[in-house]
Amino acid sequence: MFIYNVTVNIAQEIQEEWLKWMRETHMPDVMKTGCFVDNQMLKVLFVEDEGHTYSIQYKFLEMADIEKYQKEFAPALQADYKRKFEGKYVAFRTLLEIVD
């Protein structure tokens, strides 16, 4: 099993709006793609950056799942994200393999 991890640092002044949108809109939309089997959001503690940092993790079974997501769904979902929060966040993405 694998994890698609998106780490986001979000500006203090929009944190509550962002959290609500992530929980009610963005994360459900990502799950509706059918590419992932589970998700979770974690807050990163003790970060020296300004704002708040979160790790959003989506579990998937095979590399074909993430390839499909990145090709068919990610561009539109990421464009919506950028339009809504442009200039208020920094994000980076990583792929992880669960070994145990």
N, C-alpha and C positions, 0 to 999 in steps of 0.2 A: 504494500500500500504506500501511497505517496501523499505529500502535502504541498499544496500551492499556497505559499505564505506571502501575504502583502503586509509590509510594515509601513505604517503611516504616522507621520508627525503632523498633528492638526493644531491650528492656532487656537489659543485660549478662548478668544471671543466667540468662536463658532462651535466649540466642542459639543455643547448640548444639542444644537441643531444637527450637527454631523452624526452624533451617536443615534439620534432618533431616525434620521434618514438611512443610516447604515442598517439598523435593526428592522425598520419597517419597509424599506424599499430596496436598497442595493443588494444586501445579502440574500433576501428572498428571490430577487431577480437572477442572481448568479446561480442559486440552487435550482431554479426553474429550467435552466439550460439542460439539466439531466446529466451533466458531466461530472458531478460531485456526489458523494454519498453522505457527507456530514460537513459541518462547519462549526467554528467557534471564534469568539473574539476575546483577546486577552489584552490587558493593559500592561505595558512595559514599565517597570518601576525603576526609580533612581536613574533617570536619564537627565543629563545636564543640559539638553537642548531646551529651548523655549517651547511652550505649548505642551501638548500631551501626546504620547506615543502609544500606538496600539499595534498588535499583531493580529491580523485576520487570517484564519487558516481554513482552507477548504481541502478535505480529503478526497482522493480519487484512487481508482483501482489500477488503471493501466496508463502508460504514457500516451496511448491513443486518445484517452479522455482529455488530457490537458492540451494535446495538439488540436483536437476538435474545438475545444473552448477558445484557444488563442486565435484560431483561424475564423471561426464562425460567430463568436459572441463577444470576445474581449474588446475589439475595436469600438463597437457601439456603446458598451457598458462603460468603458474607460472615458469615452467622449462625453457621456452624460455626467460622469463624476467630475471631469475637468470643467465643464460648463458651470456646474453648480458651485464648485469650491476653488476655482482657479486662483492662484496666488495665496491661498490659505493653508496649503499642505505641501508636504514632501513625501513621496512614496517610493519604495523599491520592492521588487518582487524576487522571490527565490523559490526553487523547487527542492523539496526535501524527500528523502526516502526513509520510511520507517523500517528500522532494522530489527527491532524486538517487539 
